[in-house]
Amino acid sequence: MTYGVAETARIFGVDIQQLKTWAYQFRDNLSASTDPQKGMPRIFTEEDVLTLLYVNHFWEDEPDVGAIVAGLNSGCHFEAIYVHTLWNHTGFASNKRMDHDPAPDG
């Protein structure tokens, strides 16, 4: 499942400009469709939304971007809290486990 800019911004309760800022700042941790060529729509995958849920969770007035990136690079955004948050906001849960999920919920 994919999400547009407005829908994704609503999930986080942020304005579209903040979402675009995150998409640019964390582009190395997001799919290419989050930073498209001019004239193309910006699309977020489930994995992108999980990434941004993690970013949003740790975002503050003066965020420690290095620590956020380190957490993303360690796969922390695939933890159950973020997967469940995605489910709660979208009503969608993939039938397949995320590749980084260590074990199915029991």
SVG drawing of the C-alpha trace seen along z (x, -y; Angstrom):
<svg xmlns="http://www.w3.org/2000/svg" viewBox="-9 -24 34 41">
<polyline fill="none" stroke="black" stroke-width="0.4" points="0.0,0.0 1.2,-3.5 0.2,-6.9 0.2,-10.4 1.6,-13.5 -1.6,-14.8 -2.5,-11.4 1.0,-10.8 1.1,-14.2 -2.3,-13.5 -0.9,-10.2 1.8,-12.3 -0.3,-15.3 2.2,-17.6 1.9,-20.0 3.0,-19.0 6.1,-21.2 7.4,-19.4 6.8,-16.0 8.7,-17.3 11.5,-18.5 11.8,-15.0 11.6,-13.3 14.6,-15.4 16.5,-15.2 16.1,-11.4 16.1,-10.6 18.9,-8.0 16.5,-6.0 13.4,-6.4 12.4,-5.0 13.2,-7.1 9.4,-7.8 9.5,-10.1 11.8,-12.5 10.5,-12.4 11.6,-14.4 9.7,-17.7 6.2,-17.1 5.9,-13.6 3.8,-12.8 5.5,-12.1 4.6,-8.6 5.3,-7.0 5.4,-3.2 4.5,-1.4 8.2,-1.1 8.6,-4.9 5.8,-5.5 7.4,-3.3 10.7,-5.2 8.9,-8.6 7.0,-7.3 10.4,-6.7 11.6,-10.1 8.4,-11.8 8.7,-9.9 12.2,-11.4 11.7,-14.8 12.0,-17.8 12.9,-21.5 16.6,-20.6 16.6,-16.9 19.6,-14.7 19.5,-13.8 22.6,-11.6 20.9,-9.5 17.7,-9.2 19.7,-8.1 21.6,-5.6 18.3,-4.1 17.0,-3.9 20.2,-2.2 19.8,0.3 16.2,1.1 14.6,-0.3 11.7,-1.7 10.5,1.9 9.8,2.4 6.3,3.4 5.4,0.0 5.8,-1.6 4.1,1.3 1.1,1.1 1.0,-2.7 0.9,-2.3 -2.0,0.2 -3.9,-2.2 -3.6,-5.2 -4.3,-3.5 -6.4,-0.4 -4.1,1.5 -1.7,4.3 0.2,6.2 -0.4,10.0 3.3,10.4 5.8,9.7 8.3,6.9 11.6,8.3 13.2,7.0 10.6,8.3 12.5,10.9 9.4,13.0 5.6,12.9 3.5,11.5 2.5,14.3"/>
</svg>
